[in-house]
Amino acid sequence: MIHVRFRAALWRHAGTGGWHFVTVPPRCAPTHHLAWGRAPVTATANGVTWKTSTWRGRDGRVLLPLPKRVRGDLRAGDRVTVSLTFA
């Protein structure tokens, strides 16, 4: 298992639904991805732990979606500390 920790700014996707993400720094990004650029992880942010996947975007960035139940009162631009565990 690989564990990484980083701090990043939360941002909101401009598209439908208003998904919120943090960009995973390259040094913390998974080296292997499954179909559609996904890599399963266990994430912890804002005191909440959940199972999810990082996504590799078309631009090469690795993104971690943060659902509302994880974000709480955080808004785009707020910084959050994230821990990821890759299997």
N, C-alpha and C positions, 0 to 999 in steps of 0.2 A: 504494500500500500504506500502511496505517496501522499504526504500532507503538505499543503502550502497555505500561506496566510499573506494577505495584502490589504491595502486600504485604497479605495477608489471612489470616484464620484458617481452617484446615481444619475441616470439620464433616462428620458422618456422617448420612446420611438414615436415618430410623428404619424405613423399609420393608424388605421382603424384599431380600436381597442385600447390604445395608450399603454402598451406594455412598457415596463420599467426594467432597465438592465444596469449592470456594471460591466465594464470591459476588463477582462482578465489580462493582467500584464503578460507579455510574452514569456518572461522567466517563470511564470506560474501556470502557463497554459499546458494542457495535456499534449503529449507527443503523438498519441494515437487517437483516431476518431472512428466511429462507426458510420453507418449509413446516414446521409444527409448532414454530415459534419458534426454529429453529436458525440459527446463523451459523458457517460454516466458518472455522477459525483454525489457525494454527501456534502451538503453545504451548510455553513452556519453563518448567519448575519443577523445583527440586531437582536441577539439572544435567542434566535429561533434556528433549529436544525431541521433540515428536510432533504429528501432524496429528489434529485432533478438531473438535468443534463446541461452541460455547456454546449453552445452552438458555435460553429465556425461560420462567420458571415462571408458573404461574397467578396468582401474587401480584405479578408484574411484575419480580421479581428476575431477573438474568442469572446463570446458574450455569455453572461450568466443572468437569466431572468430572475427578478425578485418579485414574487406575488404580493398582493396587498397585505395578506396576513403576516408576511415577513417584514415588509416595509414599515408597517404601522403608520406613524405620522411623518416619516421621511418623505422628502420631495426631491424632484430633479435638482441636481446641484449639491445636495447634501452628501457628505462623505460617510462611508460605511466600511467597517473592518469585516473582511470575509475570510473564512477558513474553508478550504476545499480538501476533500479526501477522494483520491482516485483509486479505484480497485485495481 
